């Protein structure tokens, strides 16, 4: 009897033990399944890669890992739909252009190629953000010409802006930027030939399309220059905003809204004044020759040749109706340091016109000059000198009216010697001389006048240069 009881106890114990083991195994299995599901869930969530400087910005990457036709592209997502779409469109277009180039050039698939695009957020404030892209293409063991592309957005409006959007309309910012860029880049003797440098820094909006707005400075970027040994690195120039205080729109000045989200490191070298690239000495005599009613092919060209030969400048007040026929002459005027002013469309007496007619005469002339040269005049010479309060009101203060104090009346005499005598008998420091560049006799006279003025140590300057000299003298 006792033996049976013991056997029953052992059987019961085994059953209980077996049950406990099963329960333990079941618990472990359930925990394992739960853990695997949790891990699977975590793996499905995309990994967020944040920008190292701005953690709220997410880095987007596009990668094609193959020897031929591969690419590695990164761009930022600011979580602002309109801006993000612009940046995505840019990189997609660059990839498409790269692939199209490979196909068009029939580059063998045995040759390794890769497109690399990286970015840097150069400034990020409440007002603006600038993204600078660097692009490189690797082909057959060699890197090609690097290139840069900037995107500057006005954040309140979420619109991409260009340099002309940050300055007041009709302000002559391009000429100032041109002088600064040429002077700064010329210091690097190994950068490029002088003529190429002049071409890349002439006052056209296309030459100043890449830029960044920092707290206190405007940074200009230039594509690499071609050198005998290959391409240079992209160049940059930082300019203090205060230089443009009178023409820079208030929202882009050094205000609280333009403070960077992180502490901003200022550029190592900052331009703090517009250089006197013309070499004008304000302590020496200056005179401004001005020519109306052009341009014309013969006379204007002769005058430009004489100015260039004597390293002098003048101001040409042109008619819009003639500009369209001689765009290359307008371009030459500006490239050689001369100034182009507005002389109306077809020479009416403005004081007899309605507001609408005056604005047609002036604004259409501004537009055609800008179209052919990228330059917008800041000086107006009204035909016949006819100006009154109504005309000034119609113009809205956008142009400075420039008259004269030495009238050669070359249109009346058409006599070279008489014109020369008329000028040389009345010249004095700071005078403005009125001539016309549509008559052969005026051009012949101008050539002689330039020689005689240079012999008397006059500096021949533009209207803007004359104004600057007068300003420097007053300050002194």
C-alpha positions in Angstrom: 0.0 0.0 0.0 2.8 2.4 0.9 4.5 1.6 -2.4 1.5 2.6 -4.4 1.2 5.9 -2.6 4.8 6.7 -3.3 4.4 5.8 -7.0 1.4 8.0 -7.2 3.3 10.9 -5.7 6.2 10.5 -8.1 3.8 10.4 -11.1 2.0 13.5 -9.8 5.4 15.3 -9.3 6.5 14.4 -12.9 3.3 15.8 -14.3 3.6 19.0 -12.4 7.2 19.4 -13.4 6.4 18.7 -17.0 3.6 21.3 -16.9 6.0 23.9 -15.4 8.6 23.2 -18.1 6.0 23.6 -20.8 4.8 26.9 -19.3 8.4 28.2 -19.1 9.1 27.3 -22.7 5.8 28.9 -23.8 6.7 32.1 -21.9 10.1 32.2 -23.5 8.6 31.6 -27.0 6.1 34.4 -26.5 8.8 36.8 -25.4 10.9 35.9 -28.4 8.1 36.5 -30.8 7.2 39.8 -29.2 10.9 40.9 -29.3 11.2 39.9 -33.0 8.1 41.8 -33.9 9.4 44.9 -32.0 12.7 44.6 -33.8 10.9 44.3 -37.2 8.9 47.4 -36.4 12.0 49.4 -35.5 13.7 48.3 -38.7 10.8 49.5 -40.8 11.1 53.0 -39.5 13.3 55.1 -41.7 16.5 56.5 -40.1 16.5 60.3 -39.9 19.8 61.9 -40.8 20.0 65.4 -39.4 22.3 68.3 -40.6 25.3 68.6 -38.4 24.8 72.4 -37.9 21.0 72.6 -38.0 19.4 69.6 -36.3 15.9 70.5 -37.5 17.1 70.1 -41.1 16.9 66.6 -42.5 19.6 65.4 -45.0 18.1 63.7 -48.1 20.4 61.4 -50.1 20.1 59.9 -53.6 22.7 57.2 -54.3 23.3 54.9 -57.3 26.1 52.6 -56.4 27.7 51.4 -59.7 31.0 52.0 -61.5 29.5 53.6 -64.6 26.8 56.2 -64.2 26.9 56.2 -60.4 26.1 59.2 -58.3 26.0 60.3 -54.7 23.8 63.3 -54.0 22.7 65.0 -50.8 20.4 68.0 -50.3 18.6 69.4 -47.3 15.0 69.3 -46.3 13.8 72.3 -44.3 10.3 70.9 -44.0 9.0 73.9 -46.0 7.2 72.3 -48.9 7.8 75.0 -51.5 11.5 75.3 -50.7 12.1 71.6 -50.4 10.5 71.0 -53.8 12.8 73.6 -55.4 15.9 71.9 -54.0 14.7 68.4 -55.0 13.9 69.6 -58.5 17.4 71.0 -58.8 19.2 67.8 -57.8 16.9 65.6 -60.0 17.7 67.9 -62.9 21.4 67.7 -62.3 21.2 63.9 -62.2 19.2 63.8 -65.5 21.7 66.2 -67.2 24.6 64.0 -66.0 23.0 60.8 -67.4 22.1 62.6 -70.6 25.7 63.8 -71.0 27.0 60.2 -70.6 24.7 59.0 -73.3 25.3 61.9 -75.7 29.1 61.6 -75.5 28.9 57.8 -75.8 31.2 57.3 -72.9 32.1 53.6 -72.7 30.5 51.6 -69.9 34.0 50.3 -69.1 34.9 53.9 -68.0 34.1 54.7 -64.3 32.0 57.8 -63.8 30.4 59.4 -60.8 28.4 62.5 -60.0 28.9 64.0 -56.5 26.8 66.8 -55.2 27.2 68.1 -51.6 25.7 71.1 -49.8 26.3 73.6 -47.1 23.8 75.9 -45.4 25.8 79.1 -45.3 23.2 81.1 -43.5 19.8 80.4 -41.8 17.8 83.1 -40.1 14.2 84.2 -39.8 14.5 86.3 -42.9 16.6 84.2 -45.3 18.3 80.9 -45.9 21.1 80.1 -48.4 22.1 76.7 -49.6 25.4 76.3 -51.4 25.8 73.2 -53.6 29.1 71.9 -54.8 29.1 69.6 -57.9 31.9 67.4 -59.1 31.9 64.8 -61.9 34.5 62.0 -61.9 35.3 60.4 -65.3 37.9 57.9 -66.1 40.1 58.6 -63.1 39.9 62.4 -63.4 37.7 65.0 -61.7 36.2 67.5 -64.1 35.5 71.2 -63.6 33.9 71.8 -60.2 30.9 74.0 -60.1 28.7 75.8 -57.5 25.1 76.7 -57.3 23.4 78.8 -54.6 19.8 79.1 -53.6 18.8 82.0 -51.4 15.2 82.0 -50.2 13.2 84.8 -48.5 11.5 82.8 -45.7 8.5 85.0 -45.0 7.4 84.8 -48.6 9.1 81.4 -49.3 10.4 82.7 -52.6 13.8 82.3 -54.1 15.5 85.7 -54.5 18.3 87.1 -56.7 20.7 89.9 -55.9 18.5 92.5 -57.7 15.6 91.6 -55.3 17.5 92.8 -52.2 18.3 96.3 -53.6 16.1 99.2 -54.4 14.9 99.4 -58.0 17.1 101.5 -60.3 20.0 101.4 -57.8 23.4 101.1 -59.5 24.6 98.1 -57.3 26.0 96.1 -60.2 28.7 98.7 -61.0 29.8 98.7 -57.4 29.9 94.9 -57.2 31.8 94.9 -60.5 34.5 97.2 -59.1 34.8 95.3 -55.9 35.0 91.9 -57.6 37.5 93.0 -60.2 39.8 94.6 -57.6 39.6 91.7 -55.2 40.1 88.9 -57.7 42.9 90.8 -59.5 45.1 90.4 -56.4 45.4 86.7 -57.2 47.9 87.0 -60.0 47.6 83.3 -60.9 43.9 83.2 -61.2 43.3 84.1 -64.8 44.2 86.5 -67.6 43.1 90.1 -67.1 40.7 90.1 -70.1 39.0 87.0 -68.8 38.7 88.5 -65.3 37.1 91.7 -66.7 34.6 89.5 -68.6 33.7 87.6 -65.5 33.3 90.7 -63.3 31.6 93.1 -65.7 28.4 94.6 -64.3 25.8 92.1 -65.5 23.4 90.1 -63.3 24.6 86.8 -64.8 28.0 87.4 -63.3 26.6 87.9 -59.8 24.0 85.1 -59.7 25.6 83.1 -56.9 25.5 84.8 -53.5 24.7 84.4 -49.8 23.3 86.9 -47.3 25.0 86.6 -43.9 24.3 88.8 -40.8 26.7 91.6 -41.7 27.9 90.7 -45.1 27.0 89.8 -48.7 29.1 86.9 -50.0 29.6 86.6 -53.8 30.7 83.3 -55.3 32.4 82.8 -58.6 32.7 79.6 -60.7 36.3 78.2 -61.0 38.6 80.1 -63.4 40.4 78.3 -66.2 44.2 78.4 -65.7 47.0 76.9 -67.8 47.3 74.2 -65.1 43.6 73.4 -65.0 40.7 74.9 -63.0 41.0 77.0 -59.9 38.8 76.5 -56.8 35.5 78.5 -56.7 36.2 82.0 -55.5 34.3 84.0 -52.9 34.2 87.7 -51.8 32.6 89.0 -48.6 31.3 92.6 -48.7 30.1 94.5 -45.6 26.4 95.3 -45.9 27.0 98.9 -44.6 28.6 99.8 -48.0 25.1 99.5 -49.5 23.2 101.0 -46.6 21.4 103.6 -48.8 20.3 101.1 -51.5 19.8 97.8 -49.6 16.2 97.0 -48.7 15.6 97.3 -44.9 14.5 93.6 -44.5 17.9 92.4 -45.6 20.1 94.7 -43.4 21.7 93.7 -40.2 18.5 93.3 -38.1 17.3 90.8 -35.6 15.5 88.9 -38.3 18.8 88.3 -40.1 20.6 86.8 -37.1 21.8 83.3 -37.8 20.1 80.5 -35.9 23.5 79.5 -34.7 26.6 81.6 -33.9 27.9 82.8 -37.2 31.6 82.7 -38.0 32.4 85.9 -40.1 34.5 85.5 -43.3 38.2 85.9 -42.8 38.4 88.9 -45.2 35.6 91.4 -45.6 35.6 94.3 -48.1 34.6 97.5 -46.2 34.6 100.1 -48.9 34.1 100.4 -52.7 37.5 100.6 -54.3 38.6 103.6 -56.3 39.3 101.3 -59.3 39.4 104.2 -61.7 42.5 105.6 -60.1 41.0 109.1 -59.8 42.9 111.5 -57.5 40.4 113.8 -55.9 43.1 116.4 -55.3 43.7 116.8 -59.0 41.5 118.5 -61.7 38.5 116.6 -63.0 36.1 117.2 -65.9 33.2 115.3 -67.3 32.7 115.0 -71.0 29.1 114.0 -71.9 27.6 113.0 -75.2 23.9 113.1 -76.1 21.6 111.5 -78.8 23.6 108.4 -79.6 24.7 105.8 -79.9 25.9 105.9 -83.5 28.2 103.5 -85.3 30.9 105.9 -86.6 31.2 109.0 -84.3 30.5 107.0 -81.1 33.1 104.4 -82.0 35.8 107.1 -82.7 35.1 108.8 -79.3 35.3 105.4 -77.5 38.6 104.7 -79.2 40.1 108.0 -78.1 38.8 107.6 -74.5 40.3 104.1 -74.3 43.7 105.2 -75.7 43.9 108.0 -73.1 42.7 105.8 -70.2 39.7 108.2 -69.8 36.0 107.9 -69.2 32.9 109.8 -70.3 29.1 109.6 -70.0 26.8 108.8 -72.9 23.2 109.9 -72.6 21.5 107.6 -75.1 18.2 107.4 -76.8 16.2 104.2 -76.3 15.1 104.3 -80.0 18.8 104.0 -81.0 20.0 101.6 -78.4 18.1 98.7 -80.0 20.2 99.1 -83.1 23.6 99.3 -81.5 23.6 97.0 -78.4 27.2 96.1 -78.8 28.2 99.8 -78.5 26.3 100.1 -75.2 28.1 97.0 -74.0 31.5 98.4 -75.0 30.8 101.7 -73.2 30.2 99.9 -69.9 33.0 97.4 -70.3 35.5 100.2 -70.8 34.5 102.1 -67.7 32.2 104.7 -69.3 28.7 105.5 -68.0 25.4 105.2 -69.8 22.7 107.6 -69.0 19.0 108.0 -70.0 18.2 110.7 -72.6 14.5 109.6 -73.3 13.2 107.3 -76.1 13.0 109.7 -79.0 14.0 113.2 -77.7 10.7 115.0 -77.0 10.4 117.9 -74.6 9.3 116.1 -71.4 7.8 119.2 -69.8 5.1 119.2 -72.5 4.1 115.5 -72.0 1.5 113.8 -69.9 2.6 111.6 -67.0 1.9 108.4 -69.1 4.0 109.8 -72.0 6.9 110.8 -69.7 7.0 107.4 -68.2 7.0 105.7 -71.6 9.9 107.9 -72.7 12.0 107.1 -69.6 11.0 103.7 -68.4 11.1 102.1 -71.9 14.6 103.5 -72.3 15.7 102.1 -69.0 14.3 98.7 -70.0 16.0 98.5 -73.4 19.4 99.6 -71.9 19.0 96.9 -69.2 18.0 94.3 -71.7 21.1 94.8 -73.9 23.6 95.3 -71.1 22.3 94.4 -67.7 22.9 98.0 -66.6 20.2 100.4 -65.4 21.1 104.1 -65.6 20.9 106.3 -62.5 21.3 109.6 -64.4 18.8 111.3 -66.7 19.5 114.1 -69.0 16.1 115.6 -70.2 16.1 116.6 -73.9 16.8 120.4 -74.3 17.3 120.4 -70.5 13.5 120.8 -70.1 12.6 119.7 -66.6 9.9 120.9 -64.2 8.3 119.8 -61.0 5.7 117.7 -62.9 8.3 115.7 -64.7 10.3 115.2 -61.5 7.1 114.0 -59.8 6.4 111.6 -62.7 9.9 110.1 -62.4 9.3 109.4 -58.8 12.9 110.2 -57.7 14.3 107.1 -59.3 16.8 109.0 -61.5 19.1 111.9 -60.8 18.7 114.7 -63.3 22.0 115.8 -64.9 22.4 119.0 -66.9 25.7 120.8 -68.0 27.6 124.0 -67.6 29.7 124.0 -70.8 27.5 123.9 -73.9 29.6 123.5 -77.1 26.6 123.9 -79.5 28.3 121.4 -81.7 25.0 120.6 -83.3 24.8 124.1 -84.7 28.3 124.9 -85.8 29.4 121.5 -87.2 32.9 122.9 -87.2 35.7 120.9 -85.5 38.0 123.9 -84.6 35.1 126.0 -83.3 33.9 123.1 -81.1 37.4 122.6 -79.7 37.8 126.4 -79.0 34.4 126.4 -77.3 35.4 123.8 -74.8 39.0 124.8 -74.1 38.0 128.4 -73.5 35.6 127.5 -70.8 37.1 124.4 -69.1 37.6 124.4 -65.4 37.8 121.8 -62.6 34.5 120.1 -62.0 32.8 121.2 -65.2 30.3 119.1 -67.2 30.7 119.5 -71.0 27.8 118.9 -73.4 28.5 117.4 -76.8 26.8 115.0 -79.2 28.1 111.7 -80.6 26.0 111.6 -83.8 28.1 114.1 -85.8 31.5 113.3 -87.4 32.7 116.8 -86.6 31.9 116.4 -82.9 33.8 113.1 -82.8 36.8 114.7 -84.5 36.6 117.6 -82.0 36.3 115.2 -79.1 39.5 113.5 -80.1 41.4 116.8 -80.0 39.7 117.9 -76.8 40.7 114.7 -75.0 44.3 115.2 -76.0 44.4 118.9 -74.9 42.7 118.2 -71.6 45.1 115.3 -70.8 48.0 117.6 -71.6 46.6 120.0 -69.0 46.5 117.2 -66.4 42.7 116.9 -66.3 41.2 113.6 -65.3 38.3 112.8 -67.6 35.6 111.2 -65.5 32.0 110.0 -65.7 29.1 111.8 -64.0 29.1 109.3 -61.1 32.9 109.6 -60.7 32.6 113.4 -60.7 29.9 113.2 -58.0 32.2 110.9 -55.9 35.1 113.2 -56.2 33.0 116.2 -55.0 31.8 114.1 -52.1 35.3 113.1 -51.1 36.4 116.7 -51.3 33.5 117.8 -49.0 34.4 115.1 -46.5 38.0 116.1 -46.6 
